[in-house]
Amino acid sequence: MPRKEEGGDRRLTRRSFTASAAAAGLVAGGAGFVRAQGAPLKVGVILPRTGIQAESGQSCHQGAEVALPILKERGYPDLVLMPGDTESKVDVARTVAERLINEGAQILVGAFDSGQTSAIAQVAELRRVPLVINIAAAPAITEQGYRYVFRNFTTAGMIVTDMLLLQKEVFAYAKVTPKTMVLMHVNDTYGTAVLGGIKALMPKHDMPFPLGEVIAYDPAARDLSVEVAKAKATGAALLWAISRVNDSILITREMVKQRWQPMGVIAAGPGWYEDQYLQTLGTLANDMISTVPWYDPNKAMSKALIAAVANAFPGRNVATNQAYTFEALLIVADAYQRAKSADANALADALRQTNITDNVTIGTVKFNAKGQNETVHCAAAQNRDGRLIVVAPRSSANGEPIWPMRPWDKKA
């Protein structure tokens, strides 16, 4: 793995320095510049590495870092990462995208958050630099008619469809079904998009419970005691949560403090499966289920990713963030290998022809006319003593669900 050097977001590696020196006599001339065949491709990896989404952005970057040696071992061309930090802000994301392109980035990857990704997509399309989205679910991103934007991630509607099916699969397997639910959600771009999908799709899936009370909150909130008390007062058997990591910790602590013991918690999105959540809460984190875009732990590429993360970042789990960022780099390397050029149009054309089956996520990688991968799917991943076990779909499972969740004092 290349050693990072000092220098802020640029963090030039020896490999990138060599590549820059080799190209010193050439004029880039914007996104259409064609590098010599075999030269490393410069990839701007834009993530929220500081701010309220820092934990998520940093875990995404882990997937990018371990991708380089794995892809090289499998014969893919070299990539050079140019990291950029959005600071968890939409306006900064736009500025960082412009800066990295000006500094020579030939393709972009990012950015975890839907609002930040939307801003980057606008820049990428305007500058005609391909963007491969690792994580961002807002449906509108791939409904703009963009030619240079490609998303290897489920839309909010796809996530909702999968989560409804996965919930029913878990209930049927455990033979215990909740009849009531309450929904708590962050009021950001992602949270409102998923909520909209739930309202539209629940009536079509014959769920065992109606849509209960909906409680919105700010993901930057420092106290959610009122919101949790309101959810507890509904008497709902299931807490359905659309969260980020900091608020998922606050909600769990309040549930314990207020002695609220529902049948279980099923999350639709980040937070509840992340290492910060697992490490902060210890055994209290056990039994929480996240129905999210995930990886198939039984695939060969997934096993290589798991081993690489364990070696490079001891104690860290592979989850959505690492898996989908790793796969974004796989997509970039595959397109560059087939395009045999860093020309933006050649890369975009190659991305449109993508068909990867040796991957890590549940599904394959191919893009429709809008640049959306429609084959990716979610899994139900359950927290189990600091690890993450896939319990549904059963075709990708590596464990059985604990449902209902155990009482707070019996989770050890």
LUMMI-471863 format. One record per residue (C-alpha): residue number from 1; residue in three letters; x, y, z. Coordinates in steps of 0.001 Angstrom, whole numbers, plus 500000, padded with zeros to 6 digits. Layout:
<rs>
(r NUM, "ala", (X, Y, Z))
...
</rs>
This chain:
<rs>
(r 1, "met", (500000, 500000, 500000))
(r 2, "pro", (501486, 503413, 499066))
(r 3, "arg", (502735, 505456, 501956))
(r 4, "lys", (500934, 508743, 502480))
(r 5, "glu", (503102, 511859, 502534))
(r 6, "glu", (502411, 515134, 504294))
(r 7, "gly", (500543, 517720, 502289))
(r 8, "gly", (496873, 517996, 503189))
(r 9, "asp", (494325, 516565, 500836))
(r 10, "arg", (496873, 515849, 498090))
(r 11, "arg", (498973, 513367, 500127))
(r 12, "leu", (501202, 512465, 497187))
(r 13, "thr", (502508, 508910, 497144))
(r 14, "arg", (505831, 507868, 495625))
(r 15, "arg", (503876, 506362, 492767))
(r 16, "ser", (501905, 509554, 492111))
(r 17, "phe", (505105, 511631, 492336))
(r 18, "thr", (506759, 509413, 489740))
(r 19, "ala", (503702, 509631, 487499))
(r 20, "ser", (503672, 513415, 487807))
(r 21, "ala", (507361, 513652, 486985))
(r 22, "ala", (506934, 511440, 483945))
(r 23, "ala", (504179, 513700, 482677))
(r 24, "ala", (506035, 516931, 483410))
(r 25, "gly", (506661, 517676, 479732))
(r 26, "leu", (503023, 517219, 478754))
(r 27, "val", (500148, 519713, 478907))
(r 28, "ala", (496993, 518294, 480474))
(r 29, "gly", (494530, 520529, 478637))
(r 30, "gly", (491501, 519581, 480788))
(r 31, "ala", (489425, 516446, 481014))
(r 32, "gly", (490150, 515353, 477442))
(r 33, "phe", (493874, 514855, 478102))
(r 34, "val", (495073, 511372, 477157))
(r 35, "arg", (497880, 509967, 479307))
(r 36, "ala", (500416, 507556, 477935))
(r 37, "gln", (499099, 504001, 477975))
(r 38, "gly", (500083, 502234, 481182))
(r 39, "ala", (500461, 505442, 483258))
(r 40, "pro", (498517, 505570, 486541))
(r 41, "leu", (495065, 507118, 486382))
(r 42, "lys", (494547, 510043, 488774))
(r 43, "val", (491389, 509444, 490811))
(r 44, "gly", (489901, 512189, 492970))
(r 45, "val", (488313, 510453, 495966))
(r 46, "ile", (485971, 512952, 497632))
(r 47, "leu", (484577, 512039, 501059))
(r 48, "pro", (483393, 513722, 504298))
(r 49, "arg", (486532, 512967, 506309))
(r 50, "thr", (485840, 515687, 508896))
(r 51, "gly", (482629, 517169, 510298))
(r 52, "ile", (479557, 515292, 511509))
(r 53, "gln", (480015, 512509, 508905))
(r 54, "ala", (483745, 512042, 509513))
(r 55, "glu", (483496, 508458, 510772))
(r 56, "ser", (481627, 507404, 507646))
(r 57, "gly", (483979, 509241, 505312))
(r 58, "gln", (487071, 507793, 506952))
(r 59, "ser", (485736, 504245, 506749))
(r 60, "cys", (484929, 504826, 503066))
(r 61, "his", (488534, 505905, 502519))
(r 62, "gln", (489748, 502654, 504064))
(r 63, "gly", (488011, 500823, 501233))
(r 64, "ala", (489770, 503052, 498699))
(r 65, "glu", (493200, 502496, 500241))
(r 66, "val", (493036, 498703, 500376))
(r 67, "ala", (491671, 498606, 496823))
(r 68, "leu", (494985, 499549, 495228))
(r 69, "pro", (497052, 496427, 496100))
(r 70, "ile", (494086, 494077, 495581))
(r 71, "leu", (493386, 495457, 492113))
(r 72, "lys", (497062, 495463, 491168))
(r 73, "glu", (497361, 491807, 492191))
(r 74, "arg", (494473, 491016, 489848))
(r 75, "gly", (496114, 492685, 486868))
(r 76, "tyr", (494253, 495989, 486787))
(r 77, "pro", (496151, 499169, 485813))
(r 78, "asp", (497597, 501430, 488490))
(r 79, "leu", (495512, 504149, 490103))
(r 80, "val", (496710, 507159, 492085))
(r 81, "leu", (494342, 508493, 494747))
(r 82, "met", (493870, 512232, 495200))
(r 83, "pro", (491894, 512538, 498476))
(r 84, "gly", (489496, 515427, 499035))
(r 85, "asp", (487581, 516281, 502229))
(r 86, "thr", (484057, 517742, 501963))
(r 87, "glu", (484057, 518586, 505696))
(r 88, "ser", (480484, 517164, 505594))
(r 89, "lys", (479331, 520316, 503748))
(r 90, "val", (477672, 520595, 500345))
(r 91, "asp", (479396, 523848, 499354))
(r 92, "val", (482812, 522467, 500287))
(r 93, "ala", (482137, 519322, 498261))
(r 94, "arg", (481585, 521455, 495164))
(r 95, "thr", (484769, 523441, 495778))
(r 96, "val", (486861, 520314, 496384))
(r 97, "ala", (485623, 518744, 493145))
(r 98, "glu", (486663, 521847, 491198))
(r 99, "arg", (490062, 521914, 492906))
(r 100, "leu", (490866, 518266, 492285))
(r 101, "ile", (489938, 518555, 488610))
(r 102, "asn", (492141, 521646, 488321))
(r 103, "glu", (494970, 519675, 489932))
(r 104, "gly", (494687, 516909, 487349))
(r 105, "ala", (492085, 514415, 488583))
(r 106, "gln", (490900, 512461, 485534))
(r 107, "ile", (487949, 510749, 487211))
(r 108, "leu", (486114, 511316, 490496))
(r 109, "val", (484750, 508941, 493149))
(r 110, "gly", (482449, 509962, 495992))
(r 111, "ala", (480908, 511166, 498136))
(r 112, "phe", (478796, 509126, 500658))
(r 113, "asp", (476248, 511899, 501303))
(r 114, "ser", (473498, 512506, 498720))
(r 115, "gly", (473524, 516290, 499010))
(r 116, "gln", (477300, 516499, 498659))
(r 117, "thr", (477272, 513979, 495814))
(r 118, "ser", (474634, 515995, 493949))
(r 119, "ala", (476897, 519036, 494095))
(r 120, "ile", (479889, 517037, 492842))
(r 121, "ala", (477804, 515531, 490031))
(r 122, "gln", (476974, 519020, 488762))
(r 123, "val", (480663, 519913, 488676))
(r 124, "ala", (481627, 516627, 487005))
(r 125, "glu", (479028, 517060, 484285))
(r 126, "leu", (479966, 520688, 483650))
(r 127, "arg", (483696, 519887, 483504))
(r 128, "arg", (483104, 516631, 481576))
(r 129, "val", (484982, 514499, 484085))
(r 130, "pro", (483433, 511086, 484889))
(r 131, "leu", (482095, 510575, 488401))
(r 132, "val", (481604, 507099, 489874))
(r 133, "ile", (479315, 507393, 492892))
(r 134, "asn", (480251, 505041, 495708))
(r 135, "ile", (477387, 505864, 498091))
(r 136, "ala", (474425, 508247, 497667))
(r 137, "ala", (470783, 507186, 497459))
(r 138, "ala", (468779, 510272, 496418))
(r 139, "pro", (466980, 509152, 493206))
(r 140, "ala", (467236, 512560, 491512))
(r 141, "ile", (471004, 512232, 491047))
(r 142, "thr", (470626, 509850, 488107))
(r 143, "glu", (467474, 511506, 486757))
(r 144, "gln", (469192, 514631, 485436))
(r 145, "gly", (470247, 513278, 482049))
(r 146, "tyr", (473921, 513366, 483028))
(r 147, "arg", (476404, 511730, 480619))
(r 148, "tyr", (479401, 511557, 482959))
(r 149, "val", (477768, 510377, 486206))
(r 150, "phe", (477537, 506675, 487141))
(r 151, "arg", (476082, 505309, 490383))
(r 152, "asn", (476934, 501868, 491745))
(r 153, "phe", (474559, 502221, 494677))
(r 154, "thr", (470897, 501648, 495346))
(r 155, "thr", (468451, 504534, 495071))
(r 156, "ala", (466129, 505308, 497966))
(r 157, "gly", (463332, 503416, 496212))
(r 158, "met", (465535, 500360, 495685))
(r 159, "ile", (466626, 500473, 499332))
(r 160, "val", (463030, 500676, 500538))
(r 161, "thr", (461896, 497798, 498326))
(r 162, "asp", (464728, 495599, 499589))
(r 163, "met", (464266, 496568, 503230))
(r 164, "leu", (460579, 495661, 503114))
(r 165, "leu", (461357, 492247, 501627))
(r 166, "leu", (464264, 491658, 504026))
(r 167, "gln", (462184, 492561, 507082))
(r 168, "lys", (459529, 490041, 506076))
(r 169, "glu", (462215, 487416, 505454))
(r 170, "val", (463688, 487916, 508943))
(r 171, "phe", (460249, 487818, 510594))
(r 172, "ala", (459287, 484659, 508690))
(r 173, "tyr", (462566, 482912, 509483))
(r 174, "ala", (462317, 483777, 513215))
(r 175, "lys", (458548, 483141, 513259))
(r 176, "val", (457972, 486366, 515236))
(r 177, "thr", (456313, 489353, 513543))
(r 178, "pro", (455751, 492873, 514953))
(r 179, "lys", (452299, 494343, 514340))
(r 180, "thr", (453112, 497997, 515080))
(r 181, "met", (456029, 500304, 514328))
(r 182, "val", (457311, 503839, 514868))
(r 183, "leu", (459702, 505525, 512458))
(r 184, "met", (462488, 507932, 513480))
(r 185, "his", (464459, 509636, 510717))
(r 186, "val", (467085, 512286, 510098))
(r 187, "asn", (465669, 515252, 508199))
(r 188, "asp", (468543, 515473, 505691))
(r 189, "thr", (468495, 514635, 501961))
(r 190, "tyr", (468921, 510911, 502552))
(r 191, "gly", (466398, 510654, 505375))
(r 192, "thr", (463641, 512494, 503542))
(r 193, "ala", (464282, 510521, 500324))
(r 194, "val", (463971, 507172, 502116))
(r 195, "leu", (460882, 508341, 503994))
(r 196, "gly", (459297, 509286, 500683))
(r 197, "gly", (460085, 505825, 499355))
(r 198, "ile", (458558, 504153, 502407))
(r 199, "lys", (455318, 506103, 502052))
(r 200, "ala", (455083, 505247, 498361))
(r 201, "leu", (456064, 501571, 498518))
(r 202, "met", (454736, 500208, 501818))
(r 203, "pro", (451155, 499848, 500530))
(r 204, "lys", (452415, 497642, 497675))
(r 205, "his", (454199, 495089, 499880))
(r 206, "asp", (451551, 493862, 502313))
(r 207, "met", (453571, 494650, 505420))
(r 208, "pro", (452354, 493196, 508740))
(r 209, "phe", (452066, 496678, 510266))
(r 210, "pro", (450840, 500089, 509074))
(r 211, "leu", (453109, 503111, 508827))
(r 212, "gly", (453119, 504347, 512396))
(r 213, "glu", (454043, 507720, 513822))
(r 214, "val", (456920, 509440, 511995))
(r 215, "ile", (459396, 511425, 514108))
(r 216, "ala", (461933, 513640, 512297))
(r 217, "tyr", (465050, 515128, 513876))
(r 218, "asp", (468257, 516988, 512996))
(r 219, "pro", (471249, 514627, 512469))
(r 220, "ala", (473437, 517180, 514290))
(r 221, "ala", (471218, 517109, 517410))
(r 222, "arg", (473019, 516583, 520722))
(r 223, "asp", (469958, 515451, 522682))
(r 224, "leu", (467218, 513161, 521393))
(r 225, "ser", (465574, 512366, 524717))
(r 226, "val", (462290, 514055, 523738))
(r 227, "glu", (462133, 512246, 520402))
(r 228, "val", (462848, 508846, 521994))
(r 229, "ala", (460243, 509466, 524698))
(r 230, "lys", (457730, 510301, 521996))
(r 231, "ala", (458585, 507087, 520124))
(r 232, "lys", (458337, 505014, 523301))
(r 233, "ala", (454926, 506504, 524086))
(r 234, "thr", (453504, 505024, 520885))
(r 235, "gly", (453934, 501525, 522337))
(r 236, "ala", (455212, 500312, 518963))
(r 237, "ala", (456794, 496856, 518797))
(r 238, "leu", (459357, 497893, 516160))
(r 239, "leu", (461596, 500930, 515905))
(r 240, "trp", (462396, 501647, 512260))
(r 241, "ala", (465303, 504094, 512096))
(r 242, "ile", (466852, 506179, 509327))
(r 243, "ser", (469952, 507541, 510982))
(r 244, "arg", (473573, 508631, 510931))
(r 245, "val", (476174, 507384, 513385))
(r 246, "asn", (476102, 510078, 516087))
(r 247, "asp", (472316, 510116, 516403))
(r 248, "ser", (472093, 506316, 516395))
(r 249, "ile", (474312, 506326, 519500))
(r 250, "leu", (472144, 508981, 521152))
(r 251, "ile", (468957, 507058, 520372))
(r 252, "thr", (470324, 503791, 521789))
(r 253, "arg", (471515, 505418, 525002))
(r 254, "glu", (468128, 507074, 525476))
(r 255, "met", (466331, 503780, 524856))
(r 256, "val", (468364, 502165, 527628))
(r 257, "lys", (467970, 505162, 529939))
(r 258, "gln", (464213, 505310, 529387))
(r 259, "arg", (463917, 501504, 529642))
(r 260, "trp", (462291, 501194, 526271))
(r 261, "gln", (462454, 497575, 525120))
(r 262, "pro", (460773, 497144, 521715))
(r 263, "met", (460847, 493864, 519836))
(r 264, "gly", (463790, 495212, 517893))
(r 265, "val", (465438, 497976, 515923))
(r 266, "ile", (465758, 497778, 512150))
(r 267, "ala", (467760, 500587, 510582))
(r 268, "ala", (467572, 501785, 506998))
(r 269, "gly", (470949, 503319, 506390))
(r 270, "pro", (474210, 504178, 508128))
(r 271, "gly", (474897, 504575, 511820))
(r 272, "trp", (473817, 501385, 513523))
(r 273, "tyr", (476391, 499131, 511837))
(r 274, "glu", (479390, 501461, 511927))
(r 275, "asp", (482493, 500756, 514002))
(r 276, "gln", (482047, 503924, 516061))
(r 277, "tyr", (478589, 502717, 517080))
(r 278, "leu", (479801, 499174, 517878))
(r 279, "gln", (482847, 500311, 519836))
(r 280, "thr", (481068, 503091, 521745))
(r 281, "leu", (478135, 500969, 522912))
(r 282, "gly", (479739, 497543, 523337))
(r 283, "thr", (477206, 494811, 524055))
(r 284, "leu", (474328, 497313, 523938))
(r 285, "ala", (474906, 497423, 520176))
(r 286, "asn", (474156, 493712, 519830))
(r 287, "asp", (471121, 492476, 517855))
(r 288, "met", (470482, 495727, 515965))
(r 289, "ile", (469698, 494981, 512309))
(r 290, "ser", (470577, 497240, 509396))
(r 291, "thr", (468861, 496697, 506037))
(r 292, "val", (471350, 498443, 503795))
(r 293, "pro", (473315, 498061, 500573))
(r 294, "trp", (475889, 495469, 501588))
(r 295, "tyr", (478453, 492976, 500375))
(r 296, "asp", (478124, 489237, 499870))
(r 297, "pro", (480510, 487730, 502466))
(r 298, "asn", (480701, 484504, 500478))
(r 299, "lys", (482211, 486048, 497316))
(r 300, "ala", (485935, 485590, 496635))
(r 301, "met", (486526, 489333, 496143))
(r 302, "ser", (484727, 490047, 499429))
(r 303, "lys", (487018, 487650, 501268))
(r 304, "ala", (490052, 489441, 499801))
(r 305, "leu", (488620, 492799, 500928))
(r 306, "ile", (487864, 491517, 504438))
(r 307, "ala", (491401, 490154, 504801))
(r 308, "ala", (492961, 493391, 503516))
(r 309, "val", (490951, 495586, 505901))
(r 310, "ala", (491775, 493310, 508843))
(r 311, "asn", (495476, 493579, 507984))
(r 312, "ala", (495582, 497319, 507315))
(r 313, "phe", (493060, 498472, 509933))
(r 314, "pro", (492957, 495966, 512810))
(r 315, "gly", (489657, 495938, 514674))
(r 316, "arg", (487672, 497517, 511839))
(r 317, "asn", (484758, 495789, 510130))
(r 318, "val", (484012, 495766, 506442))
(r 319, "ala", (480606, 497348, 505942))
(r 320, "thr", (478757, 499393, 503326))
(r 321, "asn", (481303, 502204, 503380))
(r 322, "gln", (484397, 500120, 502687))
(r 323, "ala", (482668, 497705, 500306))
(r 324, "tyr", (481064, 500253, 498002))
(r 325, "thr", (484101, 502544, 497933))
(r 326, "phe", (486310, 499554, 497130))
(r 327, "glu", (483926, 498582, 494354))
(r 328, "ala", (483925, 502141, 492969))
(r 329, "leu", (487705, 501846, 492529))
(r 330, "leu", (487222, 498417, 490938))
(r 331, "ile", (484814, 500004, 488437))
(r 332, "val", (487278, 502811, 487684))
(r 333, "ala", (490175, 500379, 487153))
(r 334, "asp", (488056, 498114, 484967))
(r 335, "ala", (486927, 501040, 482786))
(r 336, "tyr", (490489, 502384, 482452))
(r 337, "gln", (491756, 498938, 481484))
(r 338, "arg", (489176, 498645, 478711))
(r 339, "ala", (489354, 502275, 477564))
(r 340, "lys", (493179, 502152, 477341))
(r 341, "ser", (493010, 505907, 477760))
(r 342, "ala", (492345, 508596, 480359))
(r 343, "asp", (490317, 510610, 477872))
(r 344, "ala", (487063, 511553, 479595))
(r 345, "asn", (484855, 510430, 476730))
(r 346, "ala", (486705, 507129, 476368))
(r 347, "leu", (486354, 506490, 480112))
(r 348, "ala", (482653, 507397, 480055))
(r 349, "asp", (482060, 505091, 477085))
(r 350, "ala", (483876, 502274, 478885))
(r 351, "leu", (481821, 502866, 482028))
(r 352, "arg", (478615, 502532, 480002))
(r 353, "gln", (479797, 499085, 478859))
(r 354, "thr", (480690, 497879, 482377))
(r 355, "asn", (479748, 494292, 483210))
(r 356, "ile", (481568, 493093, 486345))
(r 357, "thr", (480568, 489842, 488046))
(r 358, "asp", (483731, 489299, 490127))
(r 359, "asn", (482823, 491948, 492670))
(r 360, "val", (481955, 492296, 496362))
(r 361, "thr", (478408, 493653, 496560))
(r 362, "ile", (475149, 491715, 496330))
(r 363, "gly", (474499, 491812, 492601))
(r 364, "thr", (476696, 492612, 489612))
(r 365, "val", (477922, 495905, 488142))
(r 366, "lys", (476324, 497274, 484995))
(r 367, "phe", (474796, 500662, 484253))
(r 368, "asn", (471570, 501555, 482485))
(r 369, "ala", (471140, 504482, 480101))
(r 370, "lys", (470857, 506867, 483055))
(r 371, "gly", (474105, 505665, 484634))
(r 372, "gln", (472347, 503726, 487417))
(r 373, "asn", (473263, 500176, 488423))
(r 374, "glu", (469920, 498433, 488859))
(r 375, "thr", (471351, 495042, 489893))
(r 376, "val", (472670, 495984, 493362))
(r 377, "his", (470760, 494838, 496429))
(r 378, "cys", (470634, 495279, 500180))
(r 379, "ala", (471172, 492768, 502976))
(r 380, "ala", (470057, 492541, 506590))
(r 381, "ala", (473248, 492777, 508638))
(r 382, "gln", (473017, 492145, 512386))
(r 383, "asn", (475442, 493356, 515057))
(r 384, "arg", (476983, 490426, 516893))
(r 385, "asp", (479684, 491090, 519509))
(r 386, "gly", (481484, 493705, 517435))
(r 387, "arg", (481014, 491836, 514171))
(r 388, "leu", (478451, 492165, 511383))
(r 389, "ile", (476589, 489034, 510317))
(r 390, "val", (474470, 488818, 507159))
(r 391, "val", (471176, 487180, 508162))
(r 392, "ala", (469163, 487883, 504969))
(r 393, "pro", (468837, 487243, 502125))
(r 394, "arg", (469548, 483659, 503063))
(r 395, "ser", (471367, 483150, 499734))
(r 396, "ser", (474106, 485517, 500944))
(r 397, "ala", (473866, 484831, 504691))
(r 398, "asn", (476684, 483771, 506980))
(r 399, "gly", (474598, 483527, 510154))
(r 400, "glu", (471083, 483261, 511592))
(r 401, "pro", (469094, 486197, 512986))
(r 402, "ile", (468523, 486833, 516684))
(r 403, "trp", (464952, 488130, 516672))
(r 404, "pro", (463386, 489554, 518786))
(r 405, "met", (466425, 491307, 520174))
(r 406, "arg", (467517, 490330, 523662))
(r 407, "pro", (466787, 492587, 526693))
(r 408, "trp", (469409, 495280, 527238))
(r 409, "asp", (470917, 493482, 530251))
(r 410, "lys", (470994, 490099, 528486))
(r 411, "lys", (472902, 491050, 525345))
(r 412, "ala", (476351, 489994, 526498))
</rs>
